[in-house]
Amino acid sequence: MAYTRVLALTALTMAAFAGNSLLCRAALKTTHIDAASFTSLRLISGALVLWLIMQLRRSRDAGRGSWRSAAALCMYAAGFSYAYIRLPASTGALLLFGAVQATMIGYGIWSGERLRAIQLAGLVLAFAGLLGLLLPGVTAPPLLSAVLMLGAGVAWGVYSLRGRGAGDPIAVTAGNFLRSVPIAIALSAVTFKGMDVEAAGIGYAVASGALASGLGYAIWYTVLPALKATSAATVQLSVPVIAALGGVLLLGEHITMRLVWTSVAILGGIALVILEKRPQAGAQMGAAEQ
């Protein structure tokens, strides 16, 4: 694959992943759609697009995946949506990314991976930044929403870890999304009394599922083999930054100094851990889908 094409597709994918935060926040801030309906519509539309992609590939592997991974996917998507009822897109994307990477790094340590001194320093820096972001204060994010987003990040980290070595990543992702549909519908059924939808909110949810999620994953897994493991992991650091800029330009959000300094600490710390890792085959998608 030509370098310029890899660069363009990678940039498009990162914008799509950041777009999930912007679309979800816009829907829940500016329309009357409820979080459960947004989650269900996002997963259903994502499943449909991935299924169609598998049909175009004439693949019979769209049913790959597992119910456990689908459950983790739903936990991520639901926590993500409910968190964005009150969280700004920039803060949410940062919390999500930090939780995903902390989960995956923590699993590596639990599995026996040894960190070098500079990686340990990076890990401490990232956790210090996360703590600084959550400390009480005028510019602190709503605690419940922050906890929900951190939980969503842990769920996505688990989902990513379960996907390692599971086979064709697009087929596995399609299978997991298809399995997530009945779970999402069940969530909407349980919260039926609070259901509230409108055309604009539906449009945001479908765009998030079909374009930013389904098509975004398909493009990412297509370009991933052309990227080195460290490059694939490092480029994902751009997602919270893109989400923050989009929040300012499109949603009228404000960037506080607390967010700036904690972002530097969290993203810088994670970068130190990632860049010092020995090369590994088949980097996995662990970003905030975001």
Buried (B, 14 or more C-beta within 10 A) or exposed (E): EEEEEBEEBBEBBBBBBBBBBBBBBBBBBEBEBBBBBBBBBBBBBBBBBBBBBBEEBEBEBBEBBBEEBBBBBBBBBBBBBBBBBBBBBBBBBBBBBBBBBBBBBBBBEEEEEEBEEEBBBBBEBBBBBBEBBBEEEEEBBEEEBBBBBBBBBBBBBBBBBBBEEBEBBBBBBBBBBBBBBEBBBEBBEEBEEEEEBEEBBBBBBBBBBBBBBBBBBBBBBBBBEBBEBBBBBBBBBBBBBBBBBBBBEBBEBEBBEBBEEBBEBBBBBBBBBBEBBEEEEEBBBBBBBB
